[in-house]
Amino acid sequence: MKQFIKSLFSDENGVISMKRLCGLLCTVALCVTLYVNSLSEAHPVPSSTLVQSIALLAFGCLGLATADKIFGKKKDEETKE
């Protein structure tokens, strides 16, 4: 299980990717905040700017990690040939 979790945060070279870690932490924080807010009796509304900023940060980090994985392989293949 420990190896599986480590592989989620590692890039193809086995190095921990901060983009993936940051994206996952932002996603978890946003989901927890919105879930707790839905259960609250007072229903305080979080700032929409804050929610959008965290969502864009998570999307950006995870998108960059994916793009890096896709386009990084093409560069590696071109240099090997």
Secondary structure, 3 states (H helix, E strand, C coil): CHHHHHHHHECCCCCECHHHHHHHHHHHHHHHHHHHHHHCCCCCCCCHHHHHHHHHHHHHHHHHHHHHHHHHHHHHHHHHC
